Amino acid sequence: MPDLTTNHGLQWHYELAGSGEAIVFIHGFGGSGHWWWQQKDFFEGDYQALTVDLPGHGQSSWGTVNLVQMAQGVRQIVDALNLASVNVVASSFGGLVAMELYRLVPEHISRMSFVGCVPKFARSNSYPAGLDIEKIRTLSQQFDGDYVSSLDIFFRSLFTMQERQSLVFKKIKDLRQNDNLPRREALKVFLSILEKADLRDRLSSIICPVQFITGEEDYICPKAVMEWIQEHMPNARLDFIQGCGHLPFLTQSERYNDLLENFLIN
């Protein structure tokens, strides 16, 4: 499997399949490129599907990095593969990386699709929606204890009860068990980034077509946040998937893939 050592000395793992126009898939907190397996299977017939493992996740090495450095890492992989123009699809935390990537190379990005992602995840006086900062800090502290159990509990919270009772959820659990466990240090740094990152001012600078796909029962990206995005980015396309939590591309892949495909071709 291919790897690339970036300018920051980290070894990034990536996988590329298919032919045609390129789609770069960037996973979120605690995930890996393998989480996009249903999208790779669906799109690789008409597109080049590129998945990357963020630092400390999947098969990528770890070293303390910030959002800009992560975006630079993705850019290096894209450049190494000679992908002149790409569509970017990002989940959750990966959306912050994608926004930084756009700032670096806006001319190389054709379209951007975000799933379970907002430009600011932490609640504040000027941003009443999002996650409570104390809960973010508590999760980080829990990782210092029984790391695996804490990660499992958090992972389950990303899905609705109905999703957790579905047959596909068993496949998702098997996927996690067969994947490399994300590095504890990486997740703690990612949580620190989530607490502080505020990329709301970036939305107005994005001029390529943009889509936001959100599970209707996603507590991390509630409708109040999506309404704020629609107000400040009126040309963005917003799609909601019923009965889903934070990761609809895993639990309702057919519906998600249809929405993404429709956005890419229209």
Helices and strands as residue ranges (DSSP letters): E 3-5, E 11-18, E 21-26, G 33-36, H 37-43, E 47-52, H 67-80, E 86-91, H 93-104, G 106-108, E 109-115, H 133-142, H 147-157, H 161-164, H 167-178, H 184-196, G 200-205, E 210-215, H 223-232, E 237-241, H 248-251, H 253-265
